[in-house]
Amino acid sequence: MNSTVELQTLTDYLNLNYPIVLHADPEGGYVAEIKDLPGCLTQGETIEETMKNINEARELWLETVFELGKSIPLPSD
């Protein structure tokens, strides 16, 4: 179950460690998803590229939701 907290600073949220789910794509490459952040997913040809991409996607997701003044879920256990 996800919790939410009162909005603090964007930096506070960017410093949280969200679990990342990494899957090998049957057609090649990898797919990464942060299930705690709905819609936050990406892909890449290598694990390194995919991890770089998911970190960028996480930052953009958090920045967007923060700027909209919406609640940001905390990382799951």
MODELLER restraints for C-alpha pairs under 7 A, 6 or more apart:
rsr = mdl.restraints
at = mdl.atoms
rsr.add(forms.Gaussian(group=physical.xy_distance, feature=features.Distance(at['CA:2:A'], at['CA:73:A']), mean=5.95, stdev=0.5))
rsr.add(forms.Gaussian(group=physical.xy_distance, feature=features.Distance(at['CA:2:A'], at['CA:74:A']), mean=6.20, stdev=0.5))
rsr.add(forms.Gaussian(group=physical.xy_distance, feature=features.Distance(at['CA:2:A'], at['CA:76:A']), mean=5.98, stdev=0.5))
rsr.add(forms.Gaussian(group=physical.xy_distance, feature=features.Distance(at['CA:3:A'], at['CA:73:A']), mean=5.62, stdev=0.5))
rsr.add(forms.Gaussian(group=physical.xy_distance, feature=features.Distance(at['CA:3:A'], at['CA:74:A']), mean=5.57, stdev=0.5))
rsr.add(forms.Gaussian(group=physical.xy_distance, feature=features.Distance(at['CA:4:A'], at['CA:71:A']), mean=6.19, stdev=0.5))
rsr.add(forms.Gaussian(group=physical.xy_distance, feature=features.Distance(at['CA:4:A'], at['CA:72:A']), mean=5.92, stdev=0.5))
rsr.add(forms.Gaussian(group=physical.xy_distance, feature=features.Distance(at['CA:4:A'], at['CA:73:A']), mean=4.74, stdev=0.5))
rsr.add(forms.Gaussian(group=physical.xy_distance, feature=features.Distance(at['CA:4:A'], at['CA:74:A']), mean=5.84, stdev=0.5))
rsr.add(forms.Gaussian(group=physical.xy_distance, feature=features.Distance(at['CA:7:A'], at['CA:71:A']), mean=6.91, stdev=0.5))
rsr.add(forms.Gaussian(group=physical.xy_distance, feature=features.Distance(at['CA:10:A'], at['CA:63:A']), mean=6.89, stdev=0.5))
rsr.add(forms.Gaussian(group=physical.xy_distance, feature=features.Distance(at['CA:10:A'], at['CA:66:A']), mean=6.66, stdev=0.5))
rsr.add(forms.Gaussian(group=physical.xy_distance, feature=features.Distance(at['CA:14:A'], at['CA:59:A']), mean=6.54, stdev=0.5))
rsr.add(forms.Gaussian(group=physical.xy_distance, feature=features.Distance(at['CA:17:A'], at['CA:75:A']), mean=6.65, stdev=0.5))
rsr.add(forms.Gaussian(group=physical.xy_distance, feature=features.Distance(at['CA:18:A'], at['CA:34:A']), mean=6.77, stdev=0.5))
rsr.add(forms.Gaussian(group=physical.xy_distance, feature=features.Distance(at['CA:18:A'], at['CA:75:A']), mean=4.88, stdev=0.5))
rsr.add(forms.Gaussian(group=physical.xy_distance, feature=features.Distance(at['CA:19:A'], at['CA:34:A']), mean=6.24, stdev=0.5))
rsr.add(forms.Gaussian(group=physical.xy_distance, feature=features.Distance(at['CA:19:A'], at['CA:75:A']), mean=6.90, stdev=0.5))
rsr.add(forms.Gaussian(group=physical.xy_distance, feature=features.Distance(at['CA:20:A'], at['CA:32:A']), mean=6.56, stdev=0.5))
rsr.add(forms.Gaussian(group=physical.xy_distance, feature=features.Distance(at['CA:20:A'], at['CA:33:A']), mean=5.71, stdev=0.5))
rsr.add(forms.Gaussian(group=physical.xy_distance, feature=features.Distance(at['CA:20:A'], at['CA:34:A']), mean=4.93, stdev=0.5))
rsr.add(forms.Gaussian(group=physical.xy_distance, feature=features.Distance(at['CA:21:A'], at['CA:32:A']), mean=5.52, stdev=0.5))
rsr.add(forms.Gaussian(group=physical.xy_distance, feature=features.Distance(at['CA:21:A'], at['CA:33:A']), mean=5.20, stdev=0.5))
rsr.add(forms.Gaussian(group=physical.xy_distance, feature=features.Distance(at['CA:21:A'], at['CA:34:A']), mean=6.34, stdev=0.5))
rsr.add(forms.Gaussian(group=physical.xy_distance, feature=features.Distance(at['CA:22:A'], at['CA:30:A']), mean=6.85, stdev=0.5))
rsr.add(forms.Gaussian(group=physical.xy_distance, feature=features.Distance(at['CA:22:A'], at['CA:31:A']), mean=5.77, stdev=0.5))
rsr.add(forms.Gaussian(group=physical.xy_distance, feature=features.Distance(at['CA:22:A'], at['CA:32:A']), mean=4.43, stdev=0.5))
rsr.add(forms.Gaussian(group=physical.xy_distance, feature=features.Distance(at['CA:22:A'], at['CA:33:A']), mean=6.62, stdev=0.5))
rsr.add(forms.Gaussian(group=physical.xy_distance, feature=features.Distance(at['CA:23:A'], at['CA:30:A']), mean=5.59, stdev=0.5))
rsr.add(forms.Gaussian(group=physical.xy_distance, feature=features.Distance(at['CA:23:A'], at['CA:31:A']), mean=5.19, stdev=0.5))
rsr.add(forms.Gaussian(group=physical.xy_distance, feature=features.Distance(at['CA:23:A'], at['CA:32:A']), mean=6.35, stdev=0.5))
rsr.add(forms.Gaussian(group=physical.xy_distance, feature=features.Distance(at['CA:24:A'], at['CA:30:A']), mean=4.46, stdev=0.5))
rsr.add(forms.Gaussian(group=physical.xy_distance, feature=features.Distance(at['CA:24:A'], at['CA:31:A']), mean=6.36, stdev=0.5))
rsr.add(forms.Gaussian(group=physical.xy_distance, feature=features.Distance(at['CA:25:A'], at['CA:31:A']), mean=6.25, stdev=0.5))
rsr.add(forms.Gaussian(group=physical.xy_distance, feature=features.Distance(at['CA:29:A'], at['CA:44:A']), mean=5.63, stdev=0.5))
rsr.add(forms.Gaussian(group=physical.xy_distance, feature=features.Distance(at['CA:29:A'], at['CA:45:A']), mean=4.03, stdev=0.5))
rsr.add(forms.Gaussian(group=physical.xy_distance, feature=features.Distance(at['CA:29:A'], at['CA:46:A']), mean=5.79, stdev=0.5))
rsr.add(forms.Gaussian(group=physical.xy_distance, feature=features.Distance(at['CA:30:A'], at['CA:43:A']), mean=5.47, stdev=0.5))
rsr.add(forms.Gaussian(group=physical.xy_distance, feature=features.Distance(at['CA:30:A'], at['CA:44:A']), mean=5.45, stdev=0.5))
rsr.add(forms.Gaussian(group=physical.xy_distance, feature=features.Distance(at['CA:30:A'], at['CA:45:A']), mean=6.15, stdev=0.5))
rsr.add(forms.Gaussian(group=physical.xy_distance, feature=features.Distance(at['CA:30:A'], at['CA:46:A']), mean=6.59, stdev=0.5))
rsr.add(forms.Gaussian(group=physical.xy_distance, feature=features.Distance(at['CA:30:A'], at['CA:47:A']), mean=6.54, stdev=0.5))
rsr.add(forms.Gaussian(group=physical.xy_distance, feature=features.Distance(at['CA:30:A'], at['CA:50:A']), mean=6.43, stdev=0.5))
rsr.add(forms.Gaussian(group=physical.xy_distance, feature=features.Distance(at['CA:31:A'], at['CA:42:A']), mean=5.79, stdev=0.5))
rsr.add(forms.Gaussian(group=physical.xy_distance, feature=features.Distance(at['CA:31:A'], at['CA:43:A']), mean=4.25, stdev=0.5))
rsr.add(forms.Gaussian(group=physical.xy_distance, feature=features.Distance(at['CA:31:A'], at['CA:44:A']), mean=6.65, stdev=0.5))
rsr.add(forms.Gaussian(group=physical.xy_distance, feature=features.Distance(at['CA:31:A'], at['CA:50:A']), mean=6.83, stdev=0.5))
rsr.add(forms.Gaussian(group=physical.xy_distance, feature=features.Distance(at['CA:32:A'], at['CA:41:A']), mean=5.52, stdev=0.5))
rsr.add(forms.Gaussian(group=physical.xy_distance, feature=features.Distance(at['CA:32:A'], at['CA:42:A']), mean=5.46, stdev=0.5))
rsr.add(forms.Gaussian(group=physical.xy_distance, feature=features.Distance(at['CA:32:A'], at['CA:43:A']), mean=5.99, stdev=0.5))
rsr.add(forms.Gaussian(group=physical.xy_distance, feature=features.Distance(at['CA:32:A'], at['CA:50:A']), mean=6.54, stdev=0.5))
rsr.add(forms.Gaussian(group=physical.xy_distance, feature=features.Distance(at['CA:32:A'], at['CA:54:A']), mean=6.29, stdev=0.5))
rsr.add(forms.Gaussian(group=physical.xy_distance, feature=features.Distance(at['CA:33:A'], at['CA:40:A']), mean=5.90, stdev=0.5))
rsr.add(forms.Gaussian(group=physical.xy_distance, feature=features.Distance(at['CA:33:A'], at['CA:41:A']), mean=4.19, stdev=0.5))
rsr.add(forms.Gaussian(group=physical.xy_distance, feature=features.Distance(at['CA:33:A'], at['CA:42:A']), mean=6.61, stdev=0.5))
rsr.add(forms.Gaussian(group=physical.xy_distance, feature=features.Distance(at['CA:34:A'], at['CA:40:A']), mean=5.63, stdev=0.5))
rsr.add(forms.Gaussian(group=physical.xy_distance, feature=features.Distance(at['CA:34:A'], at['CA:41:A']), mean=6.37, stdev=0.5))
rsr.add(forms.Gaussian(group=physical.xy_distance, feature=features.Distance(at['CA:36:A'], at['CA:73:A']), mean=6.57, stdev=0.5))
rsr.add(forms.Gaussian(group=physical.xy_distance, feature=features.Distance(at['CA:36:A'], at['CA:75:A']), mean=6.17, stdev=0.5))
rsr.add(forms.Gaussian(group=physical.xy_distance, feature=features.Distance(at['CA:36:A'], at['CA:76:A']), mean=6.68, stdev=0.5))
rsr.add(forms.Gaussian(group=physical.xy_distance, feature=features.Distance(at['CA:40:A'], at['CA:57:A']), mean=6.29, stdev=0.5))
rsr.add(forms.Gaussian(group=physical.xy_distance, feature=features.Distance(at['CA:40:A'], at['CA:58:A']), mean=6.47, stdev=0.5))
rsr.add(forms.Gaussian(group=physical.xy_distance, feature=features.Distance(at['CA:40:A'], at['CA:61:A']), mean=6.73, stdev=0.5))
rsr.add(forms.Gaussian(group=physical.xy_distance, feature=features.Distance(at['CA:41:A'], at['CA:54:A']), mean=6.39, stdev=0.5))
rsr.add(forms.Gaussian(group=physical.xy_distance, feature=features.Distance(at['CA:41:A'], at['CA:57:A']), mean=6.92, stdev=0.5))
rsr.add(forms.Gaussian(group=physical.xy_distance, feature=features.Distance(at['CA:42:A'], at['CA:50:A']), mean=6.96, stdev=0.5))
rsr.add(forms.Gaussian(group=physical.xy_distance, feature=features.Distance(at['CA:42:A'], at['CA:53:A']), mean=6.34, stdev=0.5))
rsr.add(forms.Gaussian(group=physical.xy_distance, feature=features.Distance(at['CA:42:A'], at['CA:54:A']), mean=5.77, stdev=0.5))
rsr.add(forms.Gaussian(group=physical.xy_distance, feature=features.Distance(at['CA:43:A'], at['CA:50:A']), mean=5.32, stdev=0.5))
rsr.add(forms.Gaussian(group=physical.xy_distance, feature=features.Distance(at['CA:44:A'], at['CA:50:A']), mean=4.28, stdev=0.5))
rsr.add(forms.Gaussian(group=physical.xy_distance, feature=features.Distance(at['CA:65:A'], at['CA:72:A']), mean=6.99, stdev=0.5))
